[in-house]
Amino acid sequence: MDLDLRKLRYFVAVAEELHFGRAAERLHIAQPVLSRQIRALEDEVRAQLFVRTKRATELTAAGRQLLDDARPLLASAEATRRRVAQAARGSKTFTVGFMPGLTVTEAVRAFGAVHPGVEVELVRTTWDDQVDVLRDGRVDVSIVRLPIDQAGLTVRPLFEESRVATLPAGHRLAGKPVIDISDLADEHLLQDPDAVPEWRDIAVELRTGTAKPIPVLRSVEEKLEHVAAGHGVSIVPLSVANFYQRHDVVTVPVENLAANTVCLAWIATRRSRLIQAFADLAQQVSWTP
């Protein structure tokens, strides 16, 4: 069976929207056309992918499995398209992704000195897309912060840095020379608890009831706005705290908190000499936070 990538894109749109009308608008096609394409895909995979009622559209178990598999497949196809188009143009570019707070100047300059004919482009990433930009071909290498899904990637450690708590300026712990992670157990953490397992484990042990929902935060700037407004606290790497200083947010060192590991990552199957050259240089330059 050959899967049609166009039908997979249609399926992912419906699976993410869980509404055929909204998915059709997102895809700029008519809803009846979308419904026919989904039925055709179900015939191809020989499984029902959605359960549709008058009130809701839900994924079946087969649909959930296909969604898990379809996303990386589509990303890989897009990455292939990008790389083929770049090869056809003969473009001499090399693209580096990097997370907030990280300064890549020294590595980029060292690379440029060795490869003066290659133009280096930079793409700022976020916690949510620092690996996606590799899988869909937007960047050749990405400077990432662990933990990440390392499947299919080559990952080389670069350095470690401490993490600190960001608090509103009037917070009870503001001004302390150092605090323990347990001091934050009763606070609302403005990030995925799995990103701070030390806090998560203490909070789970001490708390009862339902935690407040975590707002959707797409950038460091948004996170710090919520901290400044008193909506909660956040744990960030020291370089991020230093880069985004503001008068209404304070940072405090935290004991019993593991350091953040910064790594260079790229798609493991790629055999680019430029990737290898950048990786070797990245491990030689200074990455002082």
Secondary structure, DSSP 4 states (H G I P E B T S, - for coil): -PPPHHHHHHHHHHHHHS-HHHHHHHHTS-HHHHHHHHHHHHHHHTS--EEE-SS-EEE-HHHHHHHHHHHHHHHHHHHHHHHHHHHHHT--EEEEEE-TT---HHHHHHHHHH-TTSEEEEEE--TTTTTHHHHTTS-SEEEEESS---TTEEEEEEEEE-EEEEEETT-TTTT-S-EEGGGGTTS-BSS-GGGSHHHHHHHHHH--SPPPPPP---SHHHHHHHHHTTS-BEEEEHHHHHHT-BTTEEEEEEES-PPEEEEEEEETT---HHHHHHHHHHTTS----
